[in-house]
Amino acid sequence: MQRTLMLIKPDAVKAKSAGGIIGMLEKAGFEIKAAKVFEFDAALCQVFYKDHLAKEFFPRLESFMCSGTSWALILEKENAVCALRELMGDVMPEKRVPGTIRYHYGHGITDNGVHGSDSLENAEREIAIIFR
């Protein structure tokens, strides 16, 4: 069994889509091991997204992530990281497949409803940051 982190981003929380997203997770066999409702501030955003600090899009990402409430979920399942990435779907709107979370709840590239860890190492790091 693996654990991974999913964030339900401010756009999906504001749209009242968190329940639908959680339903999709449960239907896909994920077990929710922990949940937290919180808000990013600039300091937390910079630590969490440290790999993106120097990228041109970071200021927009930071502004978006600090714009409202997020939900963090620790999820468990066999091959959880890959399974979650597949269920979330592509970041690019034109590449989203029907049945994925981002197809149903994402709008743009940044405001795509959810974040999921991209590796076991990042899952451990991200869980430690959010659930310290």
C-alpha positions as CSV (number, residue, x, y, z in Angstrom):
1,M,0.0,0.0,0.0
2,Q,1.2,3.5,-0.8
3,R,0.2,6.9,0.6
4,T,-0.1,10.0,-1.4
5,L,-1.3,13.6,-1.0
6,M,-4.1,15.3,-2.8
7,L,-5.1,18.9,-2.5
8,I,-8.5,20.1,-3.4
9,K,-7.7,23.6,-4.6
10,P,-9.5,26.8,-3.9
11,D,-11.4,26.8,-7.2
12,A,-13.0,23.4,-6.5
13,V,-13.7,24.3,-2.8
14,K,-15.4,27.6,-3.9
15,A,-17.4,25.7,-6.5
16,K,-18.6,23.2,-3.8
17,S,-17.0,20.3,-5.8
18,A,-15.1,18.8,-2.9
19,G,-17.8,16.2,-2.2
20,G,-17.9,15.1,-5.8
21,I,-14.2,14.8,-5.9
22,I,-14.1,12.7,-2.7
23,G,-16.9,10.5,-4.2
24,M,-14.7,9.9,-7.2
25,L,-11.8,9.0,-5.0
26,E,-13.8,6.5,-2.9
27,K,-15.3,4.9,-6.0
28,A,-11.8,4.4,-7.3
29,G,-10.8,2.5,-4.2
30,F,-8.8,5.2,-2.3
31,E,-9.0,5.2,1.5
32,I,-8.9,8.6,3.1
33,K,-6.4,8.3,6.0
34,A,-6.4,12.0,7.1
35,A,-8.0,15.2,6.0
36,K,-7.3,18.9,6.7
37,V,-9.0,22.1,5.8
38,F,-6.6,25.0,5.6
39,E,-5.5,28.1,3.7
40,F,-2.1,28.6,2.1
41,D,-0.1,31.8,2.9
42,A,2.9,33.0,0.9
43,A,5.4,31.3,3.1
44,L,3.7,27.9,3.0
45,C,3.1,28.2,-0.7
46,Q,6.8,28.9,-1.3
47,V,7.9,25.8,0.8
48,F,5.3,23.5,-0.8
49,Y,6.0,24.6,-4.4
50,K,9.7,25.1,-4.0
51,D,10.5,23.5,-7.3
52,H,8.5,26.2,-9.1
53,L,9.8,29.3,-7.3
54,A,12.0,30.4,-10.2
55,K,9.4,29.7,-12.9
56,E,7.6,32.5,-14.7
57,F,4.2,31.2,-13.6
58,F,4.9,31.0,-9.9
59,P,3.5,34.4,-9.0
60,R,0.1,33.4,-10.6
61,L,0.2,30.0,-8.9
62,E,1.0,31.5,-5.5
63,S,-1.8,34.1,-5.9
64,F,-4.3,31.4,-6.8
65,M,-3.3,29.0,-4.1
66,C,-3.5,31.8,-1.5
67,S,-7.0,32.9,-2.8
68,G,-9.1,30.7,-0.5
69,T,-9.6,27.5,1.4
70,S,-8.0,24.2,0.3
71,W,-8.6,20.6,1.5
72,A,-5.7,18.2,1.9
73,L,-6.2,14.5,1.9
74,I,-3.8,11.7,2.7
75,L,-4.9,8.8,0.5
76,E,-4.0,5.2,0.6
77,K,-4.2,2.5,-2.1
78,E,-2.0,0.1,-4.0
79,N,0.1,2.1,-6.4
80,A,-1.5,5.3,-5.0
81,V,0.7,7.9,-6.6
82,C,0.2,6.6,-10.2
83,A,-3.5,5.7,-9.6
84,L,-4.2,9.2,-8.3
85,R,-2.4,10.9,-11.2
86,E,-4.4,8.8,-13.6
87,L,-7.7,9.6,-11.9
88,M,-6.9,13.3,-11.7
89,G,-6.2,13.6,-15.5
90,D,-4.1,16.0,-17.4
91,V,-3.2,19.6,-16.4
92,M,-3.8,20.8,-20.0
93,P,-7.6,21.2,-20.6
94,E,-7.5,20.0,-24.2
95,K,-5.9,16.7,-23.1
96,R,-8.4,15.9,-20.3
97,V,-10.1,12.6,-20.6
98,P,-13.8,12.2,-19.7
99,G,-14.2,10.5,-16.3
100,T,-11.1,12.2,-14.7
101,I,-11.4,14.7,-11.9
102,R,-9.9,17.6,-13.9
103,Y,-12.3,16.8,-16.8
104,H,-15.2,17.3,-14.5
105,Y,-13.9,19.9,-12.0
106,G,-11.0,21.7,-13.7
107,H,-11.3,25.0,-15.6
108,G,-7.8,26.1,-16.7
109,I,-4.2,25.0,-16.2
110,T,-3.7,26.4,-12.7
111,D,-7.3,26.3,-11.7
112,N,-7.6,22.6,-12.4
113,G,-9.4,21.6,-9.1
114,V,-6.7,19.4,-7.6
115,H,-3.0,18.7,-6.9
116,G,-1.5,15.3,-6.5
117,S,2.0,14.2,-5.5
118,D,4.0,13.1,-8.5
119,S,6.3,10.6,-6.8
120,L,6.5,8.7,-3.5
121,E,9.3,11.0,-2.4
122,N,7.3,14.1,-3.1
123,A,4.2,12.5,-1.4
124,E,6.3,12.1,1.8
125,R,7.6,15.6,1.6
126,E,4.3,17.2,0.8
127,I,2.5,15.3,3.6
128,A,5.1,16.4,6.1
129,I,4.6,20.0,5.0
130,I,0.8,20.1,5.2
131,F,0.3,17.7,8.1
132,R,3.2,18.8,10.3
